[in-house]
């Protein structure tokens, strides 16, 4: 300390105290963002990843190139123990604008619904952009995590890891478990001895389908079947999840909204005709980790953190952005406009969402119709009027 320095100010300054070390368990998507968040909060993350690479279940691992002839053959292959993995042909069913990291949009030339190899490539780009790989300890398994004897005062944890046959005990100030919940199967493939009739259940979950002579689609309670591509050729979730529809649901009620959505989905084919008409209710299941409205859930978290954009305020200070937030997809980027973790590029990224959606689709330029342009302009004017009416009544 200098002779003129304030001892109390120096003690209170973050640089006076040693960095708190955080154990991050798992190097998948949750592990990546956890490392980055730790760094942003001035913490020192140490990520233990059991394999030799990042990506978690999104890193497909080729265990055997030969085609298995039956279910028992599949069981005799040698997948990585304790690690979940998607199957080779998986294409994600969430569009890129809805699944991107909030401060790192997916490149415009990537398809709206990416193959699993492209999802992994995006994760690699993210890790490289924010220099996250140096915080990894690959081929390191976490054996146990337990509280230190002085935990009530220190808040510290004892973590035992194993790498190359050697165990190591390390004390951390915090632990972030990022292992996911798709690691262990609840039903063995031995339950399906006849590989020709392996049955997959729906209800919104991605299913592992092996090469079969014949496959049936089974649903216990019924399912709504819809395409990834929605109205006007846009991704379905982009057209479905946006703020205006959320406001309308609050006004008209869930029952009326369900009736409208059911009618929309039945235009492709009548679900009742195929015996697929489901009941509108949640069910108790290990697969349903979060049973709540998506927008309500993320907005509640955003309010707690202080990053939820205020549409009423933006309507007067930045009406163009406010209209985009109301009418376009409920992108995670909006939570980088203000508050902790604010990103200067968030506004531009939000206003250019449609450009990134169209980029992989428009492989050639075509002349636009003047009448169509006029109709779109009129539609935007009408939506702007609706927007300000909602702002006045809702707020």
SULRANOR-V888354 format. One record per pair of residues at least 6 apart in sequence whose ideal C-beta (glycine too) atoms are under 6 Angstrom apart, sorted by the first residue. I is the first residue (numbers start at 1). GAP is how many residues later the second one is. D is the distance in whole Angstrom. If there is no record, write none. Layout:
i = [I	I]
gap = [GAP	GAP]
d = [D	D]
This chain:
i = [1	10	14	19	20	20	21	21	21	22	22	22	22	23	23	23	23	24	24	24	24	24	24	25	25	25	25	25	26	26	27	27	27	27	28	30	31	31	32	32	34	34	35	35	35	35	36	38	45	47	47	48	48	48	48	49	49	50	52	52	53	55	55	57	57	57	57	58	58	58	59	60	60	60	60	61	61	63	63	63	64	67	68	70	71	71	71	74	75	84	84	86	87	90	91	91	92	92	92	95	95	95	95	96	96	96	97	97	97	98	100	101	102	102	102	102	103	103	104	105	106	108	108	109	110	111	112	113	127	139	140	140	141	142	143	143	144	145	145	145	146	148	148	148	156	156	157	157	158	159	159	160	161	192	196	196	196	198	199	199	200	200	201	202	202	203	205	221	222	222	222	223	223	224	226	228	230	230	231	238	241	242	242	243	243	244	244	246	247	247	249	271	282	299	302	302	306	307	307	309	309	311	312	312	314	314	315	315	321	323	324	324	325	326	327	328	333	333	333	336	336	337]
gap = [9	6	28	25	23	153	23	151	152	16	21	23	152	23	136	149	152	7	10	11	21	23	152	23	117	152	153	154	152	153	20	22	27	109	28	148	16	147	95	100	142	144	10	12	97	100	94	7	90	88	89	89	92	94	113	87	89	91	86	87	6	65	68	27	28	29	125	58	61	62	61	25	26	28	56	19	24	14	15	16	13	144	6	125	118	121	124	115	114	98	99	30	121	26	22	24	21	22	27	17	140	142	143	10	14	16	232	234	256	139	6	25	230	231	233	234	233	240	22	244	16	248	251	250	8	249	123	115	6	24	21	23	21	19	17	19	16	12	14	30	12	6	8	10	15	17	15	18	13	11	13	9	7	6	16	17	18	14	17	19	7	9	17	17	21	20	82	57	54	55	56	53	55	41	39	8	6	9	8	91	89	87	88	82	83	82	83	49	143	147	8	6	9	9	6	33	33	28	32	25	28	11	79	83	7	8	7	76	26	64	26	27	9	61	56	25	13	16	17	7	10	9]
d = [6	6	6	4	5	4	5	5	6	5	5	5	5	6	5	4	5	5	5	6	5	4	5	6	5	5	6	6	4	4	6	3	5	6	2	4	5	4	6	6	5	5	5	6	5	5	5	4	5	5	5	5	4	5	5	6	5	5	5	6	6	5	6	4	5	6	6	6	5	5	6	6	6	6	6	6	5	5	6	5	5	6	5	5	4	5	5	5	6	4	5	5	5	5	5	5	6	5	6	5	4	5	6	4	6	6	5	6	5	5	5	6	4	5	5	5	5	4	5	5	6	4	4	6	6	5	5	5	5	6	5	4	5	5	4	5	5	6	5	6	5	6	4	6	5	6	5	5	6	5	6	5	5	5	6	4	5	6	5	4	4	6	6	5	4	6	6	6	5	5	3	6	6	5	6	6	4	4	5	4	5	6	6	6	5	5	6	5	5	6	5	5	5	6	4	5	4	4	4	5	5	6	6	5	6	4	5	5	6	6	6	6	6	5	6	6	5	5	5	4	4	5]
